[in-house]
Amino acid sequence: MARNWWSIEILDGPHSSAARWRDAYQETMVSAAVSFGAKEWSWHVFGWGVLFEIAFESEETWPEFLALPAVRAALDTAPDPVNGLLIYRGRGGSAGRVQPRRPRPTAGAGAAPIPREESPTRLTLATTEPAPTTAGLRA
């Protein structure tokens, strides 16, 4: 049976970090998830905050999990509960995109640099005359 993944992203706030929030509420969130039948869960720490991913067997479990008073209280104390709390279906953070990314437009309208001819390099070879030999000379 396919698992239903859900993600909760907590972003750093102006006065507190998401890592501190995770330290305070990690046990509450995990124990609530396990008591409601979570099959997998994982925490990810990023430079911008933390990500909590949960997998349930049934889709109906997620709203019940979110309605728990302990979970609701933990989410209400996020460092920035208005702009720094993201809850959505699927895996989050660095899970990747479902569709491939489109190529970006080429900078500078795709212009290539004008080819320039290199100036020829002149080489002057020095000529030497053979050194006189003493072979065959008698004194």
Disulfide bonds with the S-S distance in Angstrom:
none
